[in-house]
Amino acid sequence: MNRSLIFDSPFLLGFEHTRSLIERAAKAAAESYPPYNVEDRGDGDLRITLAVAGFSPDQLSVTVEDRQLVVIGKRDGGTARSEDAYLHRGIAARGFLRSFVLADGMVVEGAILEHGLLHIDLARPEPEKRVQSIPIRTAG
């Protein structure tokens, strides 16, 4: 069954945002560079680790916009000298954009670059319990 048909049901009202989140997640899943791990650290905490060997902290950026975590690696043109002659070049030397769709309530606690790995720690704080009482009015 097509995903769009599921969200076009008249019984699912207000799920347009969910549809766009699924489409963004599908697009992000198609990306393959750089490789990454997602680790469950317990109590709702997660750690995303990206293999970013050769990138310095000033060539990396981590941002959150509209519940989407975006990691960008930009290579400046001067990293490889033109006079260098490689017999084999297996280490990728290209920039990247990797994105992750975050659930409601997920917060990024920090990022650290260590031994060519970029660790991004996320947490899901316990939501506040909220009860809303709806007043009942009478007609007429």
Phi, psi and omega per residue, in radians:
M1 nan 2.395 -3.127
N2 -1.230 2.390 -3.131
R3 -1.015 -0.699 -3.087
S4 -1.110 -0.563 3.104
L5 -1.153 -0.618 3.125
I6 -1.064 -0.809 -3.074
F7 -1.431 -0.093 3.076
D8 -1.559 0.042 -3.141
S9 -1.136 2.404 3.110
P10 -1.210 -0.165 3.139
F11 -1.580 -0.184 3.107
L12 -1.902 1.620 -3.086
L13 -1.719 2.354 3.078
G14 1.426 0.328 -3.113
F15 -1.742 0.286 -3.139
E16 -1.057 -0.657 3.133
H17 -1.142 -0.667 3.102
T18 -1.108 -0.700 3.102
R19 -1.051 -0.798 -3.135
S20 -1.153 -0.600 3.074
L21 -1.108 -0.726 3.124
I22 -1.147 -0.700 3.112
E23 -1.136 -0.698 3.101
R24 -1.158 -0.677 3.123
A25 -1.150 -0.681 3.117
A26 -1.134 -0.688 3.110
K27 -1.148 -0.737 3.140
A28 -1.149 -0.591 -3.131
A29 -1.181 -0.414 -3.132
A30 -1.319 -0.297 3.116
E31 -1.282 2.512 -3.096
S32 -2.179 -0.091 -3.099
Y33 -2.282 2.376 -0.063
P34 -1.437 2.800 3.087
P35 -1.146 2.687 -3.080
Y36 -2.609 2.821 3.003
N37 -2.145 2.628 2.976
V38 -2.148 2.106 -3.045
E39 -1.981 2.297 3.036
D40 -1.500 2.052 -3.094
R41 -1.758 0.178 3.117
G42 1.487 2.753 3.121
D43 0.961 0.566 3.112
G44 1.428 -0.006 3.132
D45 -1.507 2.489 3.121
L46 -2.256 2.730 3.000
R47 -2.318 2.156 3.024
I48 -1.738 2.253 3.117
T49 -2.117 2.128 3.112
L50 -1.918 2.425 3.088
A51 -1.466 1.836 -3.064
V52 -2.184 0.732 -3.123
A53 -0.960 2.356 3.105
G54 1.608 -0.155 3.100
F55 -1.651 2.408 3.049
S56 -1.662 2.847 -3.128
P57 -0.982 -0.586 -3.129
D58 -1.333 -0.163 3.074
Q59 -1.676 -0.033 -3.115
L60 -2.023 2.548 3.002
S61 -2.429 2.485 3.111
V62 -2.191 2.097 -3.136
T63 -2.342 2.755 3.032
V64 -2.178 2.182 3.111
E65 -2.477 2.161 3.107
D66 0.912 0.915 3.109
R67 1.042 0.457 3.073
Q68 -2.181 2.126 3.073
L69 -1.497 2.164 -3.095
V70 -2.122 2.192 3.090
V71 -2.009 2.165 -3.113
I72 -2.114 2.338 3.021
G73 -2.070 2.116 -3.120
K74 -2.022 2.189 3.066
R75 -1.639 2.258 3.009
D76 -1.414 2.617 -3.034
G77 -1.051 -0.306 -3.032
G78 -1.629 0.265 -3.101
T79 -1.262 -0.623 3.124
A80 -1.960 2.149 -3.137
R81 -1.295 2.514 -3.090
S82 -1.162 -0.429 -3.133
E83 -1.414 -0.161 3.081
D84 -1.216 2.310 3.110
A85 -1.996 1.952 -3.131
Y86 -1.562 2.322 2.977
L87 -1.444 -0.549 3.033
H88 -2.599 2.310 3.109
R89 -2.162 1.623 -3.110
G90 -1.763 -0.210 3.116
I91 -1.557 2.097 -3.098
A92 -1.089 2.381 -3.126
A93 -2.158 0.682 -3.118
R94 -2.048 2.752 3.062
G95 -1.298 2.986 -3.121
F96 -2.690 2.845 2.977
L97 -2.405 2.073 -3.136
R98 -2.151 2.283 -3.113
S99 -2.236 2.637 3.127
F100 -2.335 2.336 3.085
V101 -1.520 2.215 -3.093
L102 -1.722 2.492 3.065
A103 -1.266 2.802 3.054
D104 -0.954 2.361 3.070
G105 1.575 -0.219 3.115
M106 -1.266 2.362 3.103
V107 -2.221 2.538 3.081
V108 -1.548 2.097 -3.116
E109 -1.516 -0.462 3.137
G110 2.915 3.009 3.121
A111 -2.448 2.483 3.133
I112 -2.441 2.380 3.087
L113 -1.759 2.119 -3.035
E114 -2.521 2.044 3.073
H115 0.953 0.740 3.109
G116 1.385 0.107 3.101
L117 -2.041 2.278 3.072
L118 -1.722 1.995 3.132
H119 -1.734 2.225 3.089
I120 -2.098 2.064 -3.097
D121 -1.699 2.293 3.121
L122 -2.137 2.640 3.112
A123 -2.395 2.711 3.039
R124 -2.162 1.601 3.136
P125 -1.068 2.598 3.123
E126 -1.072 2.158 -3.126
P127 -1.205 2.641 3.093
E128 -1.203 2.314 3.085
K129 -1.300 2.229 -3.076
R130 -2.334 2.231 3.080
V131 -2.020 2.253 -3.133
Q132 -2.005 2.189 3.114
S133 -1.665 2.259 -3.114
I134 -1.782 2.077 3.120
P135 -1.223 2.537 3.122
I136 -1.853 2.124 3.132
R137 -1.753 2.768 3.074
T138 -1.841 2.557 3.132
A139 -1.478 2.477 3.019
G140 1.598 nan nan
